[in-house]
Every structure is written in C-alpha cells, then in structure tokens.
Amino acid sequence: MPFFLDGTTTGLFILAMIGVGIGSLAPDADSPDAAIFHKNIRGLKGSTRKIINSWIGPFLPIFGFILKFLIYIPSVKIIQFLVKKDKISLQYKVTETHRGILHSASGLIISSIALLVYSSVLMLIFPQLLSTKAVLVFNIAFGIGFFLHLIEDSCTVSGVNFSFPISKIWLFKGEIRTGKFDRGTGIFESCLVGLNVCYFIGLSILEKKTSISTIQLELIVIILVLLSWLIFIRLSGVKRLT
C-alpha cells in the first residue's frame, strides 16, 4: 500500500491501472456470477492471467460486493420508490437485472459519485493511508474503466442503452457476440497491446533527450488509442437504434 499510495508517478500509475481494471468489470455487478466477485478472472491465459489475478484480482470481491450491496441494489430500490411515489417518470421499469441501470450513463454517474463519497469517508478516517490525490486518481480511473465496459458492450448484439431508464434515444447495438472469439476483437486487442509497448519504448527513448516531450508522446498515444477504438466500433457494426 505505501508503494501504491506514495504520491509518486509510479505509485499513482499503478493505482490508476487497478482503478481502470476494477471499473472495467464494475457494470457486471448486476450479474450473479460476474468476474468482479472472484479473485481469479476466468478466460485469461499466460502472463495476462498472472498480472491481472495478482494485481487486480485480490481487490475485485471487495469492490464487487460494495458495488452490489452499497450502490447497485440501493439505487434500484430508491428509483423504484421514487417511481411508485410519482416523483419521477421513466420509460423503462428499473429492476435488479443484467444490463439494466448499471449498463447506462445513469449507472456510471451513480456508481462514480457513490464510490467517491465512500472513498472520501475512508480518507477522512485513515488520512495517513489515503491522500486526496490518490482518491481522485482512483475514482477517475474507475470511471474510465466503467465507461470502456459500456463502449465494449455496445459493440455486442445485446447492445447498451446509455439513456436507460429515461428513454432509448442512446441505444446502441453491434454485431459482436459475447463469449465467442472474433478475429476483429483479437486484432484490436493486439493493436492496444502494441500501443502500450510502443509507449514504454518511447519513454525509454525520451530519456536520451529526443525532440519529443513526454506530454507530446502521451498525446500521440491517446490519439492512436481513440482512433483504434473508433475503427473497432466501426468494424463491429455498431448502430444507434430508435
């Protein structure tokens, strides 16, 4: 923990990666046997399995049950109560079901705010363990991972309704089938791995005083990642349905 939260670039980077990893599995807390409830993520192989299950795996059940019992279920109950009391009017009925409220922009906002509140309370209780910078980095990373999960699921045939439960104005579906290997997803994964490798190689080159600054390199990598996502979304046949 001192290494993760020492406030240095390395410590915050690792903390951010853990946050993104947990956030990328968080929306599935609405599923009874989701990966976020297990220390070991199924389906991973080789070095990827060792890294994920060693660094992120131990934290997953903690956040899985926090999300389910302290955020997800209470959110569903509160929304149901407000609808019953005619305080709000929704197009969809909110229930405890997979790809419901957590698979939407509303779920992202609710989860991010709730987790920020919980982590801030812990920071006040344990100021020597958690810093403001660490809490902010983790929560921002969590939100990014959460959003990436929704983007990925919008590429599948089941799709994602970002505007749930208010309307279906932002309902997106693709052609990728969950659980089945697709050549396109394999190429996309390899592309992202390649970008990561190039990034770290680029950092080592920068140490030799090249004309490119660290910030410029990071911006180039971010742009390439965004372009890769846009290409993948296009190849996945994602369409907005009305």
N, C-alpha and C positions, 0 to 999 in steps of 0.2 A: 504493500500500500504506500509506503513512503516514496518508492520509486515511481509509482503511478501518479502520485499527487504532489510531487515535489515542486511543481510550478515550472519546471524546465520544459523546453520544447519537446524533448524526447518523452517525458512523462505525460504531457498533455496529448501528444500524438497517439500514444498507446491507449490512453483513456478515451480519446475520440474514436479510435478503431473499435474498442469494446462497446462504446455507445452506439455506433453505427450497426455493429453486429447484433446487439440486443434489439435495437429499433427495427432492424430489417425482419425480425421474427415476431415482433410485438403484435401486429394486427391479427395473427393467428391465435391469440389468446382466447378468441371466441370459439375455438375448436377444442373438444375434449382431450385429444391426444396430440396436441401441437408440439413442434420441436422445442418451443420455448419452455416446456415443462420438463425437459430432460437434460441431463448434464452432457450426454453424448448425442450429437446430431446424426441421425441416420442418413445413409446415402453418400456420405463423404468418403474419400479414399486418399491414401498416401499421406504426403506432407500436409495437405489441406486439412485432413481429418485431425492430425496431430496438433496443428496450430490452433484450429477453431476449438476443438474439445479441451485443449489445455488452457487457453487464454480466455475464451468467452464462455465455454460450456459450464464452468462452475457457477457463473453468475446467473445463468438462464432461469433455473427454477425459482430463484428469489424474485426476479422481475416478472416471471410468468404469473406467479400467484398474486403479486402486488397488482399487476395489470388486471387480472381476472376478478379478484375479490375486493380490491380497493378502488378500482377505476371503472372497469367494464360493466360488471353487474350493477353497481350503484348508479351508473349513468343510465342504464336501461330502465331501472326502477324509477328514477327521477323523471325521465322523459315520459314513461307510461303514466305516472301520476299527473304530470302537467297536462297531458292529452285528456286524461279522464276528467280533470277539473276544468277543461275547456280553456286552459291558459295558453296553449299553443295548438296550431292546426297543421298537421303533417299529411303528405300524400301517401306515405308508407307507414305501415304498422311496425313499430320497433319491438323486437323480441330478442331473446338470447339465442341467436342463430349465427352460423358461419357466414362470413361475408355480409354482415349486417352493419351495425353502426361503426365498428372498428375499421371496416373497409370503406371509409369515406373521409372527406375533408373534415367533417364534424368530429369523427373519431380521432383524427390526427390532432386537432386543436384541443379536444377534451383531454386526451392522454398526455399531451405535452405540458399543458397547464397544470394538471393534477400531479404529474411527476416532478415538475419544477417546485410545486408547493411542498411536496413530501421531502424532496432533497434539500430544500431551503430550511425546513424544520430540523432535519438531521444536522445541517451545517451549524445551526444555532446551538444545538445540543452538544455537538462534537466539533467545536471550532478548530481544535488542534489537528483534526483529521481531514476535514473538508474545507477548501478555500472557495471563495466566490468564483474565481476564475475556473477552477476545476468543475464546479457545479454547472456553470454556464456552458463550458465546453462539452460536458457530457450530455446535457439536455439538448443542445443544438445538434450534436451528433446523433442523438436518439431520434430527433425529429426528422433528420435527413434520411436515416435508415428506414424509418416508418414510411416516409413518402416514397422511397425507392421500392419498397414492398408493394405499395399500391400501383406504382407505374408498371412493375413486373406483372402483377395480377391483371392489369388492364390489357395485357397482351394475350391473355388466355381466352378461351371460348366462353367461360363464365363471365369474364369481364369485371369491371368495378364501376359502381355508381358513385362518383365523387360527391354528388349533390344529395345523396341519401341522408336523412329520410324526407327532406323537404320537397324534392322533385326528382325527375330523371333527365334534367337538362344536360348534365355532365356524365352520362352513361357511356362508357367505352368498352368495346369488346374486340378481341383479336382472334387469331387462328391457332395459337399455341395450346397444346393440351398438357395439363399438369401431370407430372409423373412419367411422361414419355420423352425419351431423348430426341431432340430435334437438332439437325445439322446446323441450323441458323443460330440456335442458342449456344451450341458448342463453339462456333466461330466467334460469337460475341464474347463469350467467356474468355477465350484465348486472346482476343483483342484487348480486353481490360487488363488481363494479366501482363500482356506485353507493354501496355502503357505504364503499369506500375513499375516494371523492371526498368523501362527507359527513364522513368522519373528518378529512381535511385542512382542509375548510372549517370544521369545528367547532374545530380547533386555532387557526385564524386568528381566529375569533370570541372564543375564550377570551382572546386577547391583549388584548381590550377590556374584560377584567375582568367576566365574567358570573358568575352564581351557581354554575355547574357547574365543577368542578375537572377538571384533565387526567385524573386517575385515574378519576373518575366517567365521563367521556366514553369512555375506553378500555374500561371495563367494559361500558358500553352497547353499544359496537361489537362486543365479543367475544360478548355475549349474542345480538345480532342475527345475527352470523355463525353461531353454533351453531344458532340457530333455523332459519336458511336451509338449513344442512346437513341438519337433521332433516327439514325439509319436502321437500328434494330426494331424500333417501333414501326417504322415504315414496312420493313420486311415481314413483320409479324401480322400485317394486315389489320392493324388497329383502326377501328372506325367509331365515330360518335353516332350513337343511335338515339332516335327521338320517338 
